[in-house]
Amino acid sequence: MAVTHAVVESPLGELTLVASDRRLSGVYFAGQRNRPRPERLGRLAPEDFAEPGGQLGEYFAGERAAFELELDLHGDEFDRRVWELVARIPYGQTRTYGQLAGELGDQGLAPQVGVANARNRLLIVVPCHRVVGANGRLTGYAGGLARKAALLDLEATDEAREGRLF
């Protein structure tokens, strides 16, 4: 498996993009927890990331609400089910861990949904920032709560911003 990476600028700081066999497998903020060690990022190959970098640029410019990229997801069956639900959360909206657990058929799975969400390596692309606590407050985000708030703010309408708890 050929692993490559590139570093791109964003309004929220540097993003490291990682691909496995040319499929995007990671999007990481500088300094985030669960970021891979440098030796696991593979060869620096910015030329391989024109499309993901371009789509992220469009997202940050408010011109893209969904990504159209080939992804290489790493997780067990439960993780993938959670990420599929997370990927379906519409731009500008949020869901709670409990709501996602309910969609899986068991409200009691909310803590496991949180763990699966934390394992998401494709920040922004699989929009785990759209998952909030039961009371609508911001909780856990590998990129930090300030970045989570900024991403939600980027996606929010003026009306939605006014009604937020955070």
Secondary structure, 3 states (H helix, E strand, C coil): CCEEEEEECCCCCCEEEEEECCEEEEEEECCCCCCCCHHHCCEECHHHHHHHHHHHHHHHCCCCCCCCCCECCCCCHHHHHHHHHHHCCCCCCCEEHHHHHHHCCCHHHHHHHHHHHHCCCECCCCCHHHEECCCCCCCCCCCCHHHHHHHHHHHCCHHHHHCCCC
